Amino acid sequence: MSRLVAFAAIQGAYNIVSKAEGKFREAMDKYGPNQPLEFPNTAYYLPIIYSVLGIKVEKLADAEPVLERCKKLLPAHIKGRIHTPYLGGTLDAGMAAILAEEIVEAIRYVEDPDFYLPTEDPDIENGRIWLGAADDTIMRKRGIEFVDGSAPGFAAIVGAAPDPETAKMIAEEYQRKNLYVFMAANQSGTTFTHQLLEAGVQIGWSTRLVPFGPDISAAVFALGFANRAAMAFGGVQPGDYRKVLLYNKDRIFAFVNALGEVNAEWAANAAGAINWGFPTIADTDIPEILPTGICTYEHVVSSVPHDQICAKSIEVRGLKVTITEVPVPVSYGPAFEGERVRKDDVYLECGGGKTPCFELVRIAEMDDVEDGKVEVMGPDIKDVQPGDRLPLGVVVEVAGRKMQEDYEPILERQIHHLVNYAQGVMHIGQRDIAWYRIGKSAVEKGFTLEHIGKILHAKLHQDFGAIFDKCQVKIYTEEDKVKELLGVAQQMYKTRDERIEGMTDETTEIYYSCTLCQSFAPTHVCVVSPERTGLCGAYNWLDCKASYEINPTGPNQPVAKGETLDERYGNWKGVNEFVEQASRGAVSSYNFYSVVYDPMTTCGCCECIAAVLPMCNGVMTVNREYMGMTPCGMKFTTLAGTIGGGNVTPGFVGHSKYNITQRKFIVGDGGLKRLVWMPKMLKEEIRERLIKRGEEIGIPNLIDMIATEEQGVTEDEILPFLQEVGHPALEMESILG
């Protein structure tokens, strides 16, 4: 290892820690020791400090012992020179720099609360582009993509490319390979972020091009994201720095791209990233650190040409990326799924309440399907003018000896993200509420409606070829025909819904596991029954059954429930045996229908969390989109941090939104009649199902008895409302037994 790079990193760390201490003293003088210090709407306090040191920084004074720790990590001066004891001292200096920078960024939130935006996407029109720390709603939503493999890793880009065109080339190459790009720091006043904007590239979480901040210190938001994933999904305990660092090396496939001249402070950050197993790949000639040890392969690689930096970075990190070419004239991949096509950019719009639109996958006879055939019946893009609208019906016909009716909705659900992966194409909704927008940029490159069919044929074959042999796509744009087929589709939707609604847990002997989230939460085991959907909201029993038949070695395995040990709470011998084995002995038993007694394990992907409210003799639930306080005294972010990671936590349980209105929802504790509080936004989202379920249990006005934040966010505040409306929970036996 070059002593030059070690010296630079250590000198940079000294500079960073010194600046951080100066900023801390200024803040103490101005705001006082009790000034709250936090990244808004995030659990885990300042996440790098909390995960590595176990220190909860809640107010300004709490930062002082952290800075003292930073100074102790810095290698000592010997006779006026900095001692550079090879890699160890360099790594310690890098860690000191990262910890100090997290304090600097937290103080920035105090000094300039509006500098960073608390949203998923920049406010380009008003010139506000920096996103800072991802709030927990974003982190958990995006973290799922690292769990299911749709995001294999992230590139942390610091600095700027030589020009906007090169920046666009690098960013789109990472997007095509499905990686996130986290951007920080500037090079001579220019940032990679601004270069992308100049090149007309959409940035934000939705396109996986995330502008954290303009300074090198903003790199802590990338490392903080990784550390929060370790605690939220992996169950790593705060302060267990060894497990935190190993978890990131083994599970979070990230690396740094340093674009432009690397100064001492950048070198310090690169040294810090190596602690996490994240190597740095640079485009300039800097001293290299090639031996393996902390990172998978090399630690620092230099002088990589811009057209090779993506491939070299992936190689050095040891990341496996599988890309299948799709026959369309635009870039294609999950990174484009969140791309927006704004009103002024629309060439063609279909659905969205403006024209009739539907999507349908149905089985056909083998002889009736010509594999790969795509027909557009009616006007195509070449026949319309910019800004026009068309009705649209997308009918996918599949045939094969293994194909079953149960698989139709599984394949149909894929249409949303498969179409969205095309750059310049926006898709929202499904079934008969689908909405398409095709942008002018996509049309300029030659995109037509026929390409929607080509995408579906190629990707459905790639992902689900094991269950069908042939696939053809018919696209209808003539209004009379679309309306005619819409009626057929709606009848099929109704029949499918009734299939799962008619199933019960009692009459079903096989449930299905889902261990998809174990890559992040090793002890979490979700078991899905007909009346208890997966807590992430993405899988019901039929989905898991189909998934298993499609991929017998995948995360959805059949579980024979076996002997019933407790009918009331939902406990079965076969399920317990499977859970104990799948959790590697960490969990020996849990109940399906209780929040009070041994509830199911929860990972970081849950849509909602239920908690007992003893004073109200009931239960509240909160969805992850709700950012406010709840009557249990914790926000969703704190709740998720408390019970996530695969824990059984009596009094708390994760669940899906749909589960709230399933018949077995916490039925062991009294069922839906126990629900006394939920956010208004969640109540409105499930209103129709909640009314229907209330009628089924003989309380048609139950929905109006459930308090929201409008009545209060503490038990003391909502109890009078519950008493006034006569909520049934108040008359039930004690929920705590």
Sequence and secondary structure as in RCSB ss.txt:
>XXXX:A:sequence
MSRLVAFAAIQGAYNIVSKAEGKFREAMDKYGPNQPLEFPNTAYYLPIIYSVLGIKVEKLADAEPVLERCKKLLP
AHIKGRIHTPYLGGTLDAGMAAILAEEIVEAIRYVEDPDFYLPTEDPDIENGRIWLGAADDTIMRKRGIEFVDGS
APGFAAIVGAAPDPETAKMIAEEYQRKNLYVFMAANQSGTTFTHQLLEAGVQIGWSTRLVPFGPDISAAVFALGF
ANRAAMAFGGVQPGDYRKVLLYNKDRIFAFVNALGEVNAEWAANAAGAINWGFPTIADTDIPEILPTGICTYEHV
VSSVPHDQICAKSIEVRGLKVTITEVPVPVSYGPAFEGERVRKDDVYLECGGGKTPCFELVRIAEMDDVEDGKVE
VMGPDIKDVQPGDRLPLGVVVEVAGRKMQEDYEPILERQIHHLVNYAQGVMHIGQRDIAWYRIGKSAVEKGFTLE
HIGKILHAKLHQDFGAIFDKCQVKIYTEEDKVKELLGVAQQMYKTRDERIEGMTDETTEIYYSCTLCQSFAPTHV
CVVSPERTGLCGAYNWLDCKASYEINPTGPNQPVAKGETLDERYGNWKGVNEFVEQASRGAVSSYNFYSVVYDPM
TTCGCCECIAAVLPMCNGVMTVNREYMGMTPCGMKFTTLAGTIGGGNVTPGFVGHSKYNITQRKFIVGDGGLKRL
VWMPKMLKEEIRERLIKRGEEIGIPNLIDMIATEEQGVTEDEILPFLQEVGHPALEMESILG
>XXXX:A:secstr
  HHHHHHHHHHHHHHHHHHHHHHHHHHHHH TT B   TT SSSSHHHHHHH     BGGGHHHHHHHHHHHS 
 EETTEE   HHHHHHHHHHHHHHHHHHHHHHHHHH TTSS SSSS BGGGTB    S  HHHHHHHHHHHHHSS
S  EEEEEE  SSHHHHHHHHHHHHHTT EEEEE  BTTB HHHHHHHTT   BGGGTEEEEESSGGGGHHHHHH
HHHHHHHTT   TT HHHHHHHHHHH  EEEEEES   HHHHHHHHHHHHTT  EEESS    B S SSSSS SE
E    TTTHHHHHHHHHT        S SS BSGGGTT    GGGEEEEEETTSS EEEEEEE  GGG  TT EE
EES  GGGS TTEE  EEEEEEEE TT  GGGHHHHHHHHHHHHHTBTTEEEE  GGG EEEEEHHHHHTT  HH
HHHHHHHHHHHHHHTTT SEEEEEEE  HHHHHHHHHHHHHHHHHHHHHHHT  STT  EEEEE GGGGT TT  
EEEBTTB  TTSS  HHHHHHHHHH TTSS  EEE  SEEETTTTEEHHHHHHHHHHTTTS    BSS SSSSB 
 B TT SEEEEEEGGGTEEEEEETT  S  TTS  HHHHHHHHTTTB  TTEEEE TGGGGSTTTTGGGTGGGGE
EE  HHHHHHTHHHHHHHHHHTT TTHHHHSB TTT SSHHHHHHHHHHHT GGGGS  TT 
